[in-house]
Amino acid sequence: MIRTAFKCSNLIIAFLATATVTFAAPTISSLSVPALQVGSKVTITVSGSELLPSPVLVSSTPIVTQKTLDGAADNSVQFEVVLAANASPGIHSLRVKNERGISNALAVSVDTLPTIPFAERVDSTPVALQGNLAGGAILRTSFTGSKDQSVVVEVEGQRLGSSIRPVLRLLDPTGRQIAFSAPTPALRGDARLTAVLPEGGEYKVEMHDVLYKGPSPGTYRLKIGSFQFVDLVYPMGVQQGQTTSLRFLSSSNDGNADANGTLVGQDGLNLPSESSLSGSRPLIHTSANPEYVETDADGIQDAGTAPLAINGILSARGEVDEFKVAVKPGSKLRLDAYSQRAGAPVDGIITVIAEKGQNLGTNDDRGGLPDPGLDVTIPGDATFITVRMEDRTKNGGPINVYRINIEDISAGSFALTAKADRLQIPAGGSQTIEIGVARQGYNGPIDLSVTGLPEAVSLSGSQIPAGDSNGVLTLTAPADCDVNSTFQIIGTSAAENTNVTAVALIGDNPQFRAQPWVRQRIGISATTHIPIQAHLAQATDQLNGFKGTFVPVAVKVSRTEGTAGKIRFTSRTSQAMPKKTVKQNNKDVQVDDPDRALRLAENSVIEANVNEHTVNVWVPADLGVRNWSFVIVAELLSADEKSVVATASTTAFTLNPADALSMKLTSEATLEAKAGDGETGMLSGTITRSEGFTKPVQVTLRGLPGEYPAPVVEVPADQTEFKLEVRFPENAPPKKLENIQLVAQSDSDLKPEVKISSNITNVTINVVAGEKAEEKNE
């Protein structure tokens, strides 16, 4: 579990902001040592940028003491670190925080093994050697072993963000290979071999790339000696709020542990401290639903009622596990197995049988994944299903563990993506993080909450409106709150009779592909070193505006003493950028359509001596009439105005667009119109303008064929009634025109070609021949 470290105090850091001051938060790129040793002082150099002033390491495992050594620079800082004696082994995250904020995270291994540079011989084991494997190089090292000694040789590379694809060989004193390992899925592409040494003497370890074409980066940590590891635990799922006893599998340790379901989604199990365990933390799922664990009973087992998860083991060759699951007739269920993705060797096949024996589906690999899964619709007369799990190759054994998650997707589901991996909040101000939404059948509103932050940090924009694919969540920290930690964003369905939950994930990071739970954690810092703040001049959580108009919003900005530079205003909204199709090189391509985007009318820029500015929010003419989330962002520009040196945002507010005008037809919707002179039909009606909208309106027809020019009548701003004469040129052919649209429109605030439109009424026009001009003249 990620450890959260924060405090609220009266911490005030004063500084003078000049044109040469940079306000960027720290970024880290590499570690001199990819490991921290429990129980020993470790010196580690962190490389990156903007690391000063006052850098401090922040880890997901507790650090007891740390000291910054002499020579610290903006791009490199050396720390002396001592971990807590009860630090949990495994691969953890490491960040740097300073007075400007908190950095991205890198992966670091935590265990009791000393880590030293690669050497051709090691004097004692257990030990970890670090280095870089590139191209076709073959690395060789040796150690002295004794008869019947149990030895583990393991590479940590992929699990630390490296691109290494290692092959390991263990050679006895005569040069004979006694153990081998290629890249292993259970280790996320790393390699491990185990052996009992047949005799005493000098043993050699060889390591090379699987194709002798080692990619970059090829950094590694090669561990040799007698140490323990845990790849899998059973069961693999824990219900939230419940404490479950777990058994280690695929392990050199026969112990067990307890897991408490306090998180959501996937997490890494905290391994027992004060042990010789080394390697990845095994994956554990936490769920709001019950977690059924297979028993030793024969026959079909009664697992309970969906939604739930089933945890089982195919312990014997050819074993087939069957479970009875109570279901709601007519519901739609999604079954998703998790085995090979966790490192277990099950090549699973799921089969679902309905109550009366019909096969509802079978699957072995779903959507490019190595594990099976399928969606099934329950028959209207079925009250239960039988779920069957087996191995395609008939293999079985004590580590052939699996978990089948069964959820009701009748109401749909969704996934969330956080569009930043860290957030720097100005103390006493606000900052915004955008949330992407991928909807699968659920189109209702989504409530957002956070875990891991003090109550003093408040939220706005905490509901993603129904149907939106974007969210804007604003976090506000009080001036006296020093927050340096990580947090989760959790989305929960807000529609009635739904229970969908998802954790927002940050973007893909090779550092943590083997630790997916780290992608749930977002770094956060509240700092006085962000030199600007932005606030709405009038505190509000709602704003009303007409479609097709500008809505003025007054924003106040504050700057720390001495801060110079212009400020530019931009916006973040819950609307995904609309697209339009244009021709480029004779091909149809999709491009952004800013005319239809909810946004600021322009990127307003204010001078350094201006503290309040009114921005104009463009409400598109065709924007849907519902709630939209909106945030105004202030960007402090560099002296040359070519880059942004600091940002702050207002709190989020809801914009409610309204129709500016409506139209009512008072005449018949069917009329006869002349093509030429003579008495012709009229369409009459009334225009209703919303209060505050005072523009003139044009009433016209849409959808007419090209040979029938559209008639237009203007309704002045002080009038509400209209009469539209419908007449066409004398050469227009007689014809019945159906589903022609009568509409009222007005000029928008943006530009003449963008119109504000009313509701539409369909009319039918019978075009008949009228008098010709020459006949009339006679």
Summary of the structure (lengths in Angstrom):
residues: 778
radius of gyration: 33.5
end to end distance: 96.5
largest distance: 126.1
contacts: 2672
relative contact order: 0.09
helix: 3%
strand: 53%
